[in-house]
Amino acid sequence: VQLQASGGGLVQAGGSLRLSCAASGRTSSAYVMAWFRQAPGKEREFVGLIITSNNLADYADSVKGRFTISRDNAKNTVELQMNSLKPEDTAVYYCAADSDYHDGEAHLPNRYEFWGQGTLVTVSS
């Protein structure tokens, strides 16, 4: 599976951005698709995921209620709608995919086999 993330940019605090992750290739292997982010000097952290078979989504507590993950089957994309952005949301955002859902460990980066290249989100105060 090849993943291509896009949609990053500069936004003021309180604003919104929508990221997109396009999947190509063996997309049947993308059973779970997730978003992670990595701020400078910090470890990569889980943002949210969606299970493609039933559209069940889960989010990190830090973004719950502000971010929403959805799928566009026609375009074979997963979208990350980010509202009420805060300066601490500034990071490189990565999409990831795996063929299995690792219950209890789905928030760990090493549970994902496929990764996109990342897109930078900068939130100014």
N, C-alpha and C positions, 0 to 999 in steps of 0.2 A: 504494500500500500504506500502510495506517495501522498504526502500531505503538504498543502500550500496555504499558509496563513497570510491574511491581509487585513487591512483596515485600521492599522495603528495610526497614531498621530498625536498632535498636541491639543489639549483641551483644558479649559479652565475648571477649577474645582466646582462641583455641582452640575457639570455638564454630562453629556452622554457620548458614547462611541459604540460602534457595532463592529465587531471582528468577525471574520469569516474564515472557515477552514475548508478548503476544497480537497476532497479525496479522489484519487484516481488509481488505476491499476486494479489489484485484487481487493476491491472494496468489501467483498464478503468477509474479509479478515478483520474489518473494522467493526467488531461487535460492540465495543465500548469506545466512545470518543470523549476525550477529556481536554480541558484547558489547564495549563500550569502557567506560573509566572515566576520570573526571577529578577529581583532588584539588585542593583550593584552591591557587591559584597555580601550578598545573602544567598541562602540555599534556594533551590527551586521549590516552589510550594504549589500545592493543589489549589485550584480555583473551583472547578466543577466538572461534572461528567454527565453524559447521557448514554443510556443503553439503547442501541438502535432498534432492537426488536420490539420494545414497548414504550419508548420515549420516556422512560423513567429517568429523572434527573436528580442529582444531588449536588450540594454546594458546600464550600467551606463556610464556616461561621462568619468569617470576615466579610463575605460578599453576599450572604444570604439576604434576600429582600431587595437587593440592588442590582444583581446580575441575573440574567436569564439565559439558559442554553436552549436552543431549539434546532430542529433539523429541517432542511429543505430537500425532500427526496428527489424532486425533479432536477435540482442542480447538484445533487450529491454533496451537499455542504452542511456544515454545522456552524451555527451562528452563536456568538456571545454578545448579547446586548448588555451594555454596562451603563447604568444610570447612577446619578448622584455620586459621581466620581470624586475621589479624595486624593490629595497629594500622595498618600501612602499606597495608592494603587499604581503608582508609577513603576513600570517594570517592562521587561521583554516578555511578551505573552507567547506561549507555545501551545500548539495543538498536538495531541497525541492520540494514538489508537492502539487497541489490542484486540485479539480474537477471543479473549476470555475476560469475564468479570471476576476479579479477585476480591471476594467478599471480605471486608475488614482491612484490606490492604489496597483498595482501589485509589487511595489518596497518595500512594507512593510512586514516585517517578519510575523506579526500576520495575514496576509492574506493567509498563507500556513498551511495546516493541517498536512501534513506528512513531516518528516525530517529524513535525514540520520545522521550518527554519526560524520561526520566531518573528514577531512584529512588535515594534517599540510603541508603548503607550506612555505619554508624559502628561501628567496632570499638574498644572500650575496653580499656586495658591493665590 
